[in-house]
Amino acid sequence: MSRVLDGKVALVTGGSRGIGAAVAVRLAEDGADVALTYQSNADRAAAVVERIEAAGRRGVAVPADNADAGTLAAAVERVAAEFGRLDVLVNNAGVFQVAPLPDLGLADFDHTIAVNVRGPFVAAQAAAAHMGDGGRIVTIGSNVAERAVFPGFALYSMSKTALVGLTKGLARDLGARGITANLVNPGPTDTDANPADGPNADTIRSFTALGRYAEPAEIAAAVAFLAGDGGRYMTGAVINVDGGFTV
């Protein structure tokens, strides 16, 4: 039985845990061979590769820090060379830097922008060089790009809002080649970084219309839609998968 991504190769940055891991596994379940990058936890990345292989697809984990542009670009090149092609890039890796405005230094600013903005740009630029008609670039943003309900989010919100412009620009630059670029903004999602049983969870879920956190698989489902046949005529779009957080 054929699957929608049979014969495709996907790369998920920051794919060793949370939303990234869920996306990597879902794309494998849909038929893609999947590579993922990770920063430091090789064991966790290997566990995701095992899940990819359990879905009957080829998986590989590549160490790469999104803050290191050269290493990140090299990781994209390695994946394209090892698999012989690259069809889907999911820009998921990110850093969550939240603090009161007076406590944020220029080093915090530079690191956040390097990981959350420059990293997706570098990865997209490198990946697009290997993509043909039907290529897909999906970037993971955040609901706080549209609604920052707590203080301390100025830097993080700014970095995620920049991805709107990046996505729209990529869509225009790459559209003539049949490559789409879209942005998925998750809302509260039950991960290690923001657990549904965390100290502020009740307050956070009260901001959503559905009154609950998402499961990582629900974010992955939106990414899979954009990566598959359903995303053929969608580009430059910003899709909020946030349980109504921004309504």
N, CA and C of each residue as an Amber inpcrd file, in Angstrom:
protein
   741
   0.8430000  -1.2000000   0.0000000   0.0000000   0.0000000   0.0000000
   0.8780000   1.2500000   0.0000000   0.6970000   2.1010000  -1.0000000
   1.5190000   3.3050000  -1.0920000   1.0640000   4.3470000  -0.0830000
   2.0180000   5.1640000   0.3210000   1.7300000   6.2430000   1.2490000
   2.0850000   7.5700000   0.5980000   1.5140000   8.6520000   1.0930000
   1.5720000   9.9250000   0.3910000   2.9980000  10.4420000   0.2220000
   3.9050000  10.0890000   1.1030000   5.2810000  10.5770000   1.0050000
   6.2690000   9.4950000   0.5900000   5.7780000   8.4000000   0.0360000
   6.6650000   7.3470000  -0.4560000   7.6740000   7.9290000  -1.4490000
   8.9340000   7.5780000  -1.2700000   9.9780000   8.0460000  -2.1660000
  10.5320000   9.4090000  -1.8280000   9.9790000  10.0670000  -0.8080000
  10.4390000  11.3950000  -0.4190000  11.4520000  11.3080000   0.7190000
  12.2610000  12.3480000   0.8270000  13.2260000  12.4770000   1.9180000
  12.9440000  13.7720000   2.6590000  12.8590000  13.6640000   3.9790000
  12.5740000  14.8340000   4.8130000  13.6970000  15.0470000   5.8140000
  13.9280000  16.2950000   6.1530000  14.8660000  16.6730000   7.2060000
  14.1250000  17.5190000   8.2220000  14.2090000  17.1210000   9.4920000
  13.5740000  17.8550000  10.5910000  14.6770000  18.3630000  11.5060000
  14.8180000  19.6680000  11.6270000  15.8210000  20.1910000  12.5480000
  15.2680000  20.1360000  13.9760000  16.1480000  19.8510000  14.9220000
  15.6900000  19.7290000  16.3070000  14.6700000  18.6230000  16.4650000
  14.9540000  17.4830000  15.8570000  13.9590000  16.4060000  15.8060000
  14.1030000  15.3440000  16.8690000  14.8470000  15.5950000  17.9260000
  15.0890000  14.5500000  18.9180000  14.0520000  14.5020000  20.0330000
  13.1740000  15.4940000  20.1130000  12.1820000  15.5020000  21.1920000
  11.0060000  16.3900000  20.8240000   9.9640000  16.3170000  21.6390000
   8.8280000  17.2190000  21.5180000   8.1730000  17.2140000  20.1550000
   7.8510000  18.4100000  19.6800000   7.1790000  18.5510000  18.3910000
   8.0440000  18.0060000  17.2660000   9.3340000  18.2580000  17.3120000
  10.2240000  17.7790000  16.2480000  10.2200000  16.2810000  16.1210000
  10.2640000  15.5850000  17.2520000  10.2330000  14.1230000  17.2160000
   8.9080000  13.6240000  16.6600000   7.8070000  14.2530000  17.0720000
   6.4870000  13.8500000  16.5810000   6.3860000  14.0570000  15.0730000
   6.9470000  15.1530000  14.5850000   6.9300000  15.4250000  13.1450000
   7.7550000  14.3850000  12.3940000   8.9420000  14.0790000  12.9000000
   9.8110000  13.1120000  12.2340000   9.1210000  11.7580000  12.1080000
   8.4890000  11.3110000  13.1790000   7.8180000  10.0070000  13.1610000
   6.6130000  10.0390000  12.2310000   5.8490000  11.1160000  12.2670000
   4.6590000  11.1980000  11.4100000   5.0380000  11.1850000   9.9260000
   6.0800000  11.9120000   9.5610000   6.5010000  11.9090000   8.1630000
   6.9630000  10.5210000   7.7290000   7.6150000   9.7940000   8.6460000
   8.0050000   8.4130000   8.3380000   6.7790000   7.5350000   8.1660000
   5.8000000   7.7100000   9.0250000   4.5640000   6.9330000   8.9080000
   3.8510000   7.2180000   7.5960000   4.0520000   8.4230000   7.0610000
   3.4550000   8.7850000   5.7760000   4.3190000   8.3680000   4.5900000
   5.4600000   7.7150000   4.8650000   6.2480000   7.1160000   3.7960000
   7.6010000   7.7140000   3.5270000   7.9640000   8.8120000   4.1980000
   9.2380000   9.4590000   3.9110000  10.3900000   8.8090000   4.6630000
  11.5650000   8.8120000   4.0540000  12.7980000   8.5980000   4.7980000
  13.0930000   9.9100000   5.5120000  13.5420000   9.8330000   6.7640000
  13.6320000  11.0480000   7.5800000  14.9900000  11.1640000   8.2570000
  15.6070000  12.3180000   8.0790000  16.8000000  12.6920000   8.8360000
  16.3990000  13.7470000   9.8500000  17.1010000  13.7600000  10.9580000
  16.8350000  14.7760000  11.9690000  18.1450000  15.2940000  12.5190000
  18.1520000  16.5540000  12.9150000  19.3130000  17.0950000  13.5980000
  19.0310000  17.1460000  15.0910000  20.1150000  17.1100000  15.8540000
  20.0140000  17.2440000  17.3010000  21.2520000  17.9820000  17.7770000
  21.1380000  18.6290000  18.9340000  22.2610000  19.4220000  19.4180000
  23.2110000  18.6200000  20.2880000  22.6800000  17.8550000  21.2630000
  23.5890000  17.2160000  22.2140000  23.1740000  15.8230000  22.6780000
  21.8810000  15.5140000  22.6890000  21.4300000  14.2540000  23.2610000
  21.3410000  13.1680000  22.1830000  22.4600000  12.4720000  21.9830000
  22.5200000  11.4520000  20.9350000  21.5920000  10.2840000  21.2330000
  21.4390000   9.9340000  22.4980000  20.5720000   8.8040000  22.8520000
  19.1160000   9.1010000  22.5140000  18.6840000  10.3090000  22.8090000
  17.2990000  10.6650000  22.4890000  17.0790000  10.6970000  20.9830000
  18.0580000  11.2160000  20.2500000  17.9540000  11.2420000  18.7930000
  17.9110000   9.8220000  18.2300000  18.7250000   8.9170000  18.7980000
  18.7280000   7.5270000  18.3420000  17.3880000   6.8600000  18.5840000
  16.7250000   7.2230000  19.6770000  15.4130000   6.6440000  19.9720000
  14.3860000   7.0700000  18.9260000  14.4910000   8.3100000  18.4390000
  13.5750000   8.7580000  17.3780000  13.8730000   8.0230000  16.0790000
  15.1490000   7.8270000  15.7880000  15.5220000   7.0700000  14.5910000
  14.9500000   5.6580000  14.6540000  14.9610000   5.0510000  15.8150000
  14.3700000   3.7190000  15.9770000  12.8820000   3.7350000  15.6480000
  12.1940000   4.7880000  16.0400000  10.7640000   4.8900000  15.7350000
  10.5310000   5.0960000  14.2420000  11.4200000   5.8480000  13.5990000
  11.3340000   6.0140000  12.1470000  11.5170000   4.6760000  11.4480000
  12.5090000   3.9300000  11.8940000  12.7770000   2.6250000  11.2920000
  11.6550000   1.6310000  11.5860000  11.0170000   1.7570000  12.7460000
   9.8860000   0.8950000  13.0760000   8.7050000   1.1500000  12.1400000
   8.6650000   2.3600000  11.5640000   7.6250000   2.6800000  10.5780000
   7.9930000   2.1760000   9.1870000   9.1360000   1.5040000   9.0920000
   9.5430000   0.9280000   7.8230000  10.3290000   1.8580000   6.9280000
  10.8220000   2.9640000   7.4930000  11.5600000   3.9220000   6.6790000
  12.9940000   4.0650000   7.1780000  13.8180000   4.6500000   6.3780000
  15.2020000   4.8890000   6.7620000  15.3010000   6.1630000   7.5870000
  16.0820000   6.1120000   8.6570000  16.2650000   7.2830000   9.4990000
  17.7260000   7.5030000   9.8160000  18.0870000   8.7670000  10.0420000
  19.4560000   9.0940000  10.4350000  19.4150000  10.3440000  11.2990000
  20.2820000  10.3820000  12.2990000  20.3910000  11.5460000  13.1760000
  21.7350000  12.2180000  12.9360000  21.7180000  13.5320000  12.7490000
  22.9210000  14.2970000  12.4320000  23.1210000  15.3700000  13.5010000
  24.2710000  15.3790000  14.1940000  24.4940000  16.4410000  15.1770000
  24.6920000  17.7840000  14.4870000  23.9520000  18.7950000  14.9470000
  24.0810000  20.1390000  14.3740000  23.4360000  21.1400000  15.3180000
  24.1450000  22.2010000  15.6080000  23.6450000  23.2870000  16.4400000
  23.0750000  24.3600000  15.5230000  21.7990000  24.7000000  15.6960000
  21.1710000  25.6920000  14.8330000  21.8340000  27.0610000  14.9390000
  22.5730000  27.2950000  16.0170000  23.2670000  28.5720000  16.1740000
  24.5410000  28.6460000  15.3480000  24.9940000  27.5170000  14.8370000
  26.2230000  27.4500000  14.0460000  25.8390000  27.3070000  12.5790000
  25.8630000  28.4000000  11.8530000  25.3780000  28.4020000  10.4750000
  26.1410000  27.4160000   9.5980000  27.4630000  27.3490000   9.7670000
  28.2560000  26.4460000   8.9370000  27.9350000  24.9960000   9.1950000
  27.7900000  24.6380000  10.4750000  27.4600000  23.2590000  10.8230000
  26.0760000  22.8840000  10.3220000  25.1340000  23.8120000  10.4340000
  23.7740000  23.5520000   9.9870000  23.7120000  23.3450000   8.4750000
  24.3550000  24.2220000   7.7330000  24.3770000  24.0690000   6.2690000
  25.0530000  22.7620000   5.8750000  26.1060000  22.3980000   6.5950000
  26.8020000  21.1400000   6.3040000  25.9070000  19.9440000   6.5830000
  25.0690000  20.0400000   7.6080000  24.1450000  18.9560000   7.9200000
  23.1390000  18.7600000   6.7940000  22.6400000  19.8690000   6.2370000
  21.7160000  19.7660000   5.1010000  22.4010000  19.1000000   3.9220000
  23.6350000  19.5030000   3.6400000  24.3790000  18.9240000   2.5240000
  24.6180000  17.4400000   2.7570000  24.9280000  17.0590000   3.9840000
  25.1680000  15.6450000   4.2960000  23.9170000  14.8170000   4.0440000
  22.7760000  15.3290000   4.4820000  21.5210000  14.5830000   4.2960000
  21.2110000  14.4260000   2.8140000  21.3460000  15.5070000   2.0490000
  21.0590000  15.4330000   0.6110000  21.9870000  14.4490000  -0.0900000
  23.2570000  14.4270000   0.3230000  24.2120000  13.5120000  -0.2980000
  23.9480000  12.0670000   0.1110000  23.6400000  11.8560000   1.3850000
  23.4670000  10.4950000   1.8830000  22.2030000   9.8420000   1.3550000
  21.1410000  10.6270000   1.2040000  19.8690000  10.0860000   0.7300000
  19.6810000  10.2670000  -0.7770000  20.5190000  11.0960000  -1.3850000
  20.4200000  11.3020000  -2.8270000  19.3950000  12.3140000  -3.2570000
  18.7090000  12.9370000  -2.3040000  17.7010000  13.9380000  -2.6190000
  17.2290000  14.5840000  -1.3280000  16.4510000  15.6400000  -1.4520000
  15.8140000  16.2690000  -0.2990000  14.5300000  16.9280000  -0.7740000
  13.4290000  16.5100000  -0.1970000  12.1240000  16.9860000  -0.6520000
  11.4030000  17.8580000   0.3600000  11.6230000  17.6040000   1.6440000
  10.8880000  18.2990000   2.6990000  11.8680000  18.7740000   3.7640000
  11.8020000  20.0510000   4.1030000  12.5420000  20.5970000   5.2360000
  11.5450000  21.0970000   6.2620000  11.7110000  20.6490000   7.4940000
  10.9100000  21.1760000   8.5990000  11.8590000  21.8960000   9.5500000
  11.7550000  23.2080000   9.5780000  12.5530000  24.0340000  10.4790000
  11.8860000  24.0430000  11.8490000  12.3560000  23.1820000  12.7250000
  11.7350000  23.0610000  14.0380000  12.6400000  23.5240000  15.1780000
  13.9370000  23.3970000  15.0310000  14.8450000  23.7220000  16.1330000
  14.6540000  25.1590000  16.5810000  14.6510000  25.3670000  17.8900000
  14.4830000  26.7130000  18.4150000  14.9360000  26.7970000  19.8480000
  15.1100000  28.0200000  20.3130000  15.4720000  28.2660000  21.7060000
  14.3930000  29.1430000  22.3260000  14.0620000  28.8470000  23.5770000
  12.9770000  29.5390000  24.2770000  13.5940000  30.4190000  25.3550000
  13.8950000  31.6560000  24.9960000  14.5360000  32.6060000  25.9070000
  13.4930000  33.6020000  26.3840000  13.0670000  33.4640000  27.6340000
  12.0400000  34.3300000  28.2080000  12.5740000  34.9350000  29.4990000
  12.4900000  36.2510000  29.5980000  12.9770000  36.9450000  30.7850000
  12.4680000  38.3780000  30.7490000  12.4090000  39.0380000  31.9120000
  12.0510000  40.4610000  31.9210000  12.9890000  41.2620000  31.0370000
  12.4730000  42.2810000  30.4090000  13.2460000  43.0650000  29.4500000
  14.5960000  43.5500000  30.0040000  14.6580000  44.0670000  31.2470000
  15.9600000  44.5490000  31.7500000  16.9960000  43.4340000  31.9180000
  16.5290000  42.1900000  31.9920000  17.4510000  41.0720000  32.2270000
  18.0000000  40.4700000  30.9470000  17.5370000  40.9310000  29.8090000
  17.9870000  40.3790000  28.5330000  19.1920000  41.1520000  28.0250000
  20.2950000  40.4560000  27.8330000  21.4900000  41.0890000  27.3050000
  21.6350000  40.8710000  25.8150000  22.6140000  41.5170000  25.2270000
  22.8430000  41.3600000  23.7890000  23.2450000  39.9350000  23.4320000
  23.8880000  39.2360000  24.3490000  24.2350000  37.8390000  24.0740000
  22.9710000  36.9960000  23.9450000  21.9790000  37.2750000  24.7950000
  20.6910000  36.5760000  24.6890000  20.0360000  36.8850000  23.3540000
  20.0650000  38.1580000  22.9760000  19.4810000  38.5790000  21.7020000
  20.1490000  37.8600000  20.5390000  21.4680000  37.9130000  20.5170000
  22.2110000  37.3230000  19.3930000  21.9760000  35.8150000  19.2980000
  21.9450000  35.1310000  20.4300000  21.7600000  33.6790000  20.4040000
  20.3480000  33.3200000  19.9320000  19.3480000  34.0380000  20.4310000
  17.9660000  33.7590000  20.0270000  17.7730000  33.9860000  18.5360000
  18.2870000  35.0770000  18.0290000  18.1460000  35.3630000  16.5980000
  18.9270000  34.3400000  15.7670000  20.0980000  33.9490000  16.2440000
  20.8990000  32.9710000  15.5030000  20.1540000  31.6500000  15.3620000
  19.5430000  31.1890000  16.4440000  18.8680000  29.8890000  16.4180000
  17.4990000  29.9850000  15.7550000  16.6970000  30.9600000  16.1460000
  15.2880000  30.9970000  15.7440000  15.0390000  31.6550000  14.3960000
  15.9590000  32.4940000  13.9410000  15.7400000  33.2220000  12.6810000
  16.8150000  32.8850000  11.6490000  18.0770000  33.0860000  12.0270000
  19.1400000  32.7900000  11.0590000  19.1740000  31.3050000  10.7120000
  18.9680000  30.4380000  11.7030000  18.9880000  29.0030000  11.4460000
  17.9870000  28.5750000  10.3840000  16.6990000  28.9420000  10.5220000
  15.7440000  28.5900000   9.4730000  16.0940000  29.1630000   8.1030000
  16.6540000  30.3810000   8.0830000  17.0650000  30.9660000   6.8030000
  18.1820000  30.1360000   6.1700000  19.1950000  29.8090000   6.9690000
  20.3340000  29.0400000   6.4610000  19.8890000  27.6610000   5.9730000
  19.0610000  26.9890000   6.7710000  18.5980000  25.6530000   6.3990000
  17.7480000  25.6960000   5.1310000  16.8680000  26.6920000   5.0370000
  16.0160000  26.8070000   3.8520000  16.8450000  27.0900000   2.6110000
  17.8200000  27.9710000   2.7440000  18.6800000  28.3010000   1.6060000
  19.4370000  27.0650000   1.1220000  19.9800000  26.3050000   2.0830000
  20.7350000  25.1080000   1.7140000  19.8300000  24.0240000   1.1460000
  18.6660000  23.8450000   1.7660000  17.7520000  22.7860000   1.3190000
  17.1610000  23.0830000  -0.0490000  16.8170000  24.3420000  -0.2960000
  16.1800000  24.7030000  -1.5620000  17.0760000  24.3930000  -2.7550000
  18.3850000  24.4140000  -2.5390000  19.3140000  24.1130000  -3.6310000
  19.1930000  22.6720000  -4.1010000  18.6050000  21.8140000  -3.2810000
  18.4690000  20.3950000  -3.6210000  17.0400000  20.0090000  -3.9690000
  16.1070000  20.9240000  -3.8160000  14.6930000  20.6010000  -4.0350000
  14.2830000  20.8570000  -5.4720000  13.3660000  20.0200000  -5.9430000
  12.7510000  20.2340000  -7.2400000  11.2850000  20.5520000  -7.0740000
  10.5510000  20.4600000  -8.1640000   9.1130000  20.7070000  -8.1370000
   8.4620000  19.8080000  -7.0880000   7.6470000  20.3850000  -6.2490000
   7.0170000  19.6300000  -5.1790000   7.7540000  19.7010000  -3.8590000
   8.8570000  20.4490000  -3.8090000   9.5700000  20.6220000  -2.5530000
   8.7260000  21.3660000  -1.5330000   8.9840000  21.0720000  -0.2680000
   8.1960000  21.6820000   0.8080000   9.1340000  22.2040000   1.9040000
   8.8960000  23.4320000   2.3240000   9.5730000  23.9830000   3.4960000
   8.4900000  24.3670000   4.4970000   8.5350000  23.7640000   5.6610000
   7.5740000  24.0710000   6.7250000   8.3710000  24.5230000   7.9450000
   8.0460000  25.6790000   8.4660000   8.7430000  26.2190000   9.6220000
   7.7990000  26.2420000  10.8160000   8.3320000  25.8890000  11.9690000
   7.5460000  25.8830000  13.2000000   7.7780000  27.1990000  13.9310000
   6.7190000  27.9600000  14.0930000   6.7880000  29.2290000  14.7960000
   6.2150000  29.1080000  16.1970000   5.3610000  30.0540000  16.5720000
   4.7360000  30.0350000  17.8920000   3.5180000  30.9460000  17.9010000
   2.5200000  30.5560000  18.6940000   1.3310000  31.3800000  18.8430000
   1.6390000  32.7480000  19.4490000   2.7350000  32.8740000  20.1930000
   3.0380000  34.1630000  20.8180000   3.5110000  35.1990000  19.7990000
   3.6930000  34.7890000  18.5570000   3.9690000  35.7690000  17.5090000
   2.7660000  36.6820000  17.3060000   1.5700000  36.1910000  17.6430000
   0.3580000  36.9720000  17.4770000  -0.2450000  37.4550000  18.7930000
   0.0790000  36.7560000  19.8880000  -0.5280000  37.1320000  21.1590000
   0.4320000  36.7880000  22.2990000   1.1020000  37.7980000  22.8100000
   2.0070000  37.6090000  23.9430000   1.2480000  37.9770000  25.2140000
   0.7910000  36.9700000  25.9470000  -0.1100000  37.2180000  27.0780000
   0.6250000  37.3960000  28.3960000   1.9150000  37.0700000  28.4100000
   2.7050000  37.2200000  29.6260000   3.8510000  38.1990000  29.3750000
   4.3090000  38.9070000  30.4010000   5.5230000  39.7120000  30.2370000
   6.7380000  38.8030000  30.0890000   7.7910000  39.3410000  29.5200000
   9.0190000  38.5840000  29.3720000   9.2010000  37.9330000  28.0210000
   8.2400000  38.1200000  27.1080000   8.2740000  37.4190000  25.8210000
   8.7540000  38.3070000  24.6680000   9.2540000  39.4990000  24.9550000
   9.5950000  40.4260000  23.8730000  10.5800000  39.8210000  22.8810000
  11.6440000  39.2160000  23.3750000  12.6730000  38.6620000  22.4920000
  12.1700000  37.4360000  21.7570000  11.5640000  36.5070000  22.4690000
  11.0830000  35.2830000  21.8450000   9.9900000  35.5790000  20.8230000
   9.0370000  36.4480000  21.1930000   7.9500000  36.7890000  20.2690000
   8.4940000  37.4280000  19.0020000   9.4660000  38.3260000  19.1670000
  10.0600000  38.9730000  18.0100000  10.6870000  37.9510000  17.0770000
  11.4190000  36.9860000  17.6510000  12.1010000  36.0010000  16.8150000
  11.1030000  35.1430000  16.0480000   9.9770000  34.8320000  16.6600000
   8.9860000  34.0020000  15.9850000   8.1730000  34.8120000  14.9720000
   7.9750000  36.0890000  15.2380000   7.2800000  36.9370000  14.2780000
   8.1070000  37.1100000  13.0070000   9.4240000  37.1320000  13.1490000
  10.2890000  37.2550000  11.9710000  10.0790000  36.1210000  10.9910000
   9.6180000  34.9720000  11.4760000   9.4220000  33.8160000  10.6080000
   8.2590000  34.0180000   9.6410000   7.3480000  34.9340000   9.9760000
   6.2610000  35.2520000   9.0390000   6.8450000  35.8620000   7.7720000
   7.7140000  36.8560000   7.9540000   8.3410000  37.4830000   6.7930000
   9.2210000  36.5290000   6.0240000   9.9590000  35.6910000   6.7450000
  10.8070000  34.7060000   6.0770000   9.9650000  33.7670000   5.2210000
   8.8700000  33.2890000   5.7800000   8.0180000  32.3410000   5.0630000
   7.4140000  32.9670000   3.8140000   6.9130000  34.1790000   3.9300000
   6.3080000  34.8390000   2.7720000   7.3590000  35.1150000   1.6960000
   8.5620000  35.5130000   2.1350000   9.6230000  35.7460000   1.1630000
  10.0580000  34.4720000   0.4600000  10.1890000  33.3870000   1.2220000
  10.5480000  32.1020000   0.6140000   9.4800000  31.6610000  -0.3870000
   8.2200000  31.8620000  -0.0150000   7.1300000  31.4550000  -0.9120000
   7.2350000  32.1680000  -2.2550000   7.5420000  33.4530000  -2.2080000
   7.6500000  34.2170000  -3.4550000   8.9060000  33.8360000  -4.2350000
  10.0200000  33.6560000  -3.5290000  11.2760000  33.3320000  -4.2000000
  11.2580000  31.9570000  -4.8480000  10.5810000  31.0000000  -4.1970000
  10.6720000  29.6060000  -4.6260000   9.4480000  29.1020000  -5.3810000
   8.4070000  29.9070000  -5.4390000   7.1650000  29.4580000  -6.0600000
   7.3150000  29.0630000  -7.5170000   8.1280000  29.7920000  -8.2560000
   8.3040000  29.4880000  -9.6830000   8.9370000  28.1240000  -9.8940000
   9.5960000  27.6040000  -8.8590000  10.2190000  26.2820000  -8.9470000
   9.3020000  25.1870000  -8.4040000   8.0780000  25.5470000  -8.0260000
   7.1420000  24.5550000  -7.5090000   7.4020000  24.1610000  -6.0740000
   8.1490000  24.9890000  -5.3430000   8.4670000  24.7220000  -3.9400000
   7.5890000  25.6100000  -3.0670000   6.9420000  25.0330000  -2.0740000
   6.0870000  25.8060000  -1.1810000   6.8010000  26.0670000   0.1410000
   6.3880000  27.1330000   0.8100000   6.9220000  27.4840000   2.1310000
   5.7660000  27.9470000   3.0050000   5.6030000  27.3190000   4.1530000
   4.5050000  27.6540000   5.0480000   4.9810000  27.6530000   6.4980000
   4.2150000  28.3360000   7.3410000   4.5570000  28.4860000   8.7460000
   3.4360000  27.9080000   9.6010000   3.7990000  27.0500000  10.5430000
   2.8500000  26.4910000  11.5080000   3.1570000  27.0900000  12.8730000
   2.1690000  27.7420000  13.4640000   2.3250000  28.3330000  14.7890000
   1.5880000  27.4710000  15.8190000   2.3140000  26.6380000  16.5560000
   1.6430000  25.8520000  17.5910000   1.2210000  26.7300000  18.7710000
   0.1660000  26.2930000  19.4280000  -0.1960000  26.8830000  20.7070000
   0.4040000  26.0540000  21.8240000  -0.1670000  26.1310000  23.0260000
   0.3570000  25.3400000  24.1390000   0.3750000  23.8530000  23.7750000
   1.5330000  23.2530000  23.8600000   1.7010000  21.8590000  23.4630000
   2.4300000  21.1180000  24.5770000   1.9540000  19.9330000  24.8770000
   2.4700000  19.1560000  25.9990000   3.8290000  18.5590000  25.6430000
   4.8880000  19.2670000  26.0130000   6.2560000  18.8210000  25.7740000
   7.0690000  19.0070000  27.0490000   8.3180000  18.5490000  27.0130000
   9.2090000  18.7420000  28.1580000   9.3580000  20.2200000  28.5000000
   9.3840000  21.0590000  27.4720000   9.6010000  22.4830000  27.6830000
   8.3640000  23.1880000  28.2380000   7.1920000  22.6440000  27.9890000
   5.9420000  23.2840000  28.4200000   4.9140000  22.2140000  28.7660000
   5.1520000  21.4640000  29.8380000   4.2780000  20.3290000  30.1580000
   2.8610000  20.7540000  30.5410000   1.9130000  19.9150000  30.1800000
   0.5110000  20.2070000  30.4600000   0.1840000  20.1610000  31.9450000
   1.1210000  19.6490000  32.7610000   0.9420000  19.6470000  34.2080000
   1.9280000  20.5830000  34.8990000   2.4540000  21.5570000  34.1500000
   3.4130000  22.5060000  34.7000000   2.7560000  23.5130000  35.6260000
   3.5610000  24.3360000  36.3010000   3.0250000  25.2590000  37.3040000
   2.0690000  26.3120000  36.7620000   2.2120000  26.6870000  35.4970000
   1.3260000  27.7040000  34.9050000   0.3350000  27.1080000  33.9130000
   0.2260000  25.7820000  33.8950000  -0.5610000  25.1190000  32.8500000
  -2.0340000  25.4980000  32.8830000  -2.6200000  25.5940000  34.0650000
  -4.0460000  25.9270000  34.1380000  -4.3170000  27.3140000  33.5690000
  -3.4380000  28.2500000  33.8690000  -3.5970000  29.6020000  33.3180000
  -3.4230000  29.5870000  31.8100000  -2.4110000  28.8720000  31.3370000
  -2.1340000  28.8330000  29.8990000  -3.2930000  28.2030000  29.1370000
  -3.7940000  27.0790000  29.6240000  -4.8880000  26.4260000  28.8850000
  -6.1690000  27.2610000  28.9160000  -6.3190000  28.1250000  29.9240000
  -7.5090000  28.9670000  29.9870000  -7.5400000  30.0020000  28.8750000
  -6.3960000  30.2870000  28.2660000  -6.3470000  31.2280000  27.1510000
  -6.8240000  30.5980000  25.8470000  -6.9240000  29.2830000  25.7870000
  -7.3590000  28.6250000  24.5560000  -8.8730000  28.4860000  24.5250000
  -9.4210000  28.4450000  23.3310000 -10.8640000  28.2380000  23.1930000
 -11.2590000  26.8070000  23.5300000 -10.3570000  25.8590000  23.2840000
 -10.6550000  24.4530000  23.5350000 -10.3450000  24.0240000  24.9590000
  -9.6440000  24.8680000  25.7030000  -9.3940000  24.5930000  27.1050000
  -8.4260000  23.4640000  27.3860000  -7.5040000  23.2100000  26.4570000
  -6.5400000  22.1330000  26.6850000  -5.2640000  22.3940000  25.9040000
  -4.2320000  21.6530000  26.2610000  -2.9780000  21.6360000  25.5200000
  -3.1170000  20.7180000  24.3050000  -2.3030000  20.9880000  23.2950000
  -2.1980000  20.0650000  22.1650000  -1.2480000  18.9310000  22.5070000
  -1.4390000  17.8130000  21.8560000  -0.4320000  16.7580000  21.8370000
   0.5180000  17.0430000  20.6690000   1.8050000  16.7310000  20.8040000
   2.7310000  16.9710000  19.6950000   2.2530000  16.3690000  18.3760000
   1.5670000  15.2420000  18.4370000   1.0780000  14.5990000  17.2070000
   0.0820000  15.4750000  16.4670000  -0.6260000  16.3520000  17.1940000
  -1.5970000  17.2300000  16.5340000  -0.8850000  18.3140000  15.7280000
   0.2450000  18.7760000  16.2100000   1.0460000  19.7180000  15.4300000
   1.6630000  18.9990000  14.2310000   2.1340000  17.7820000  14.4690000
   2.7360000  16.9920000  13.3930000   1.7360000  16.7300000  12.2700000
   0.4710000  16.5730000  12.6110000  -0.5500000  16.3210000  11.5900000
  -0.6690000  17.4990000  10.6260000  -0.5720000  18.7200000  11.1550000
  -0.6300000  19.9020000  10.2870000   0.5860000  19.9660000   9.3790000
   1.7520000  19.6480000   9.9270000   2.9690000  19.6330000   9.1130000
   2.8700000  18.5800000   8.0190000   2.3680000  17.4020000   8.3770000
   2.2330000  16.3230000   7.3970000   1.2860000  16.7160000   6.2650000
   0.2180000  17.4310000   6.6070000  -0.7090000  17.9060000   5.5800000
   0.0060000  18.8170000   4.5850000   0.7800000  19.7590000   5.1150000
   1.4980000  20.6930000   4.2490000   2.5720000  19.9940000   3.4310000
   3.1820000  18.9540000   3.9920000   4.2310000  18.2240000   3.2850000
   3.6800000  17.2980000   2.2150000   2.4220000  16.9460000   2.3200000
   1.8150000  15.9890000   1.4070000   1.0280000  16.6430000   0.2890000
   0.1500000  15.8590000  -0.3240000  -0.6230000  16.3460000  -1.4590000
  -1.5260000  17.5200000  -1.1020000  -1.9920000  17.5500000   0.1520000
  -2.8880000  18.6230000   0.5580000  -2.2380000  19.9910000   0.5340000
  -0.9040000  20.0320000   0.5980000  -0.2090000  21.3110000   0.6230000
   0.2400000  21.8180000  -0.7280000  -0.1980000  21.1940000  -1.8040000
   0.3130000  21.5530000  -3.1250000   0.0510000  23.0060000  -3.5060000
  -1.1140000  23.5350000  -3.0930000  -1.4740000  24.8980000  -3.5010000
  -1.4990000  25.8560000  -2.3160000  -0.8030000  25.5000000  -1.2730000
  -0.6850000  26.3830000  -0.1150000   0.7600000  26.8390000  -0.0010000
   0.9720000  28.1310000  -0.0340000   2.3230000  28.6550000   0.1680000
   2.2400000  30.0650000   0.7260000   3.1940000  30.4000000   1.5700000
   3.1830000  31.6930000   2.2350000   2.1460000  31.7960000   3.3360000
   1.5630000  30.6630000   3.7200000   0.4760000  30.6780000   4.7000000
   1.0150000  30.5860000   6.1240000   0.2900000  31.2150000   7.0360000
   0.5590000  31.1180000   8.4670000  -0.6240000  30.3890000   9.0970000
  -0.3660000  29.2090000   9.6320000  -1.4320000  28.3470000  10.1390000
  -1.2910000  28.2210000  11.6490000  -2.2930000  28.6890000  12.3780000
  -2.2930000  28.5980000  13.8360000  -2.9160000  27.2800000  14.2730000
  -2.1160000  26.4390000  14.8780000  -2.6120000  25.1780000  15.4370000
  -2.5210000  25.3460000  16.9520000  -3.4710000  26.1200000  17.4820000
  -3.3020000  26.6370000  18.8360000  -4.5430000  26.4870000  19.7180000
  -5.5060000  25.6960000  19.2900000  -6.6900000  25.4910000  20.1100000
  -7.5070000  26.7510000  20.3210000  -7.3300000  27.7310000  19.4580000
  -8.0650000  28.9740000  19.6060000  -7.3890000  29.9820000  20.5210000
  -6.1080000  29.8340000  20.7600000  -5.3670000  30.7530000  21.6290000
  -5.4150000  32.1910000  21.0870000  -5.4040000  32.3310000  19.7630000
  -5.3080000  33.6560000  19.1790000  -6.6430000  34.2170000  18.6910000
  -7.7530000  33.5330000  18.9840000  -9.0430000  34.0660000  18.5290000
  -9.5470000  35.1380000  19.4760000
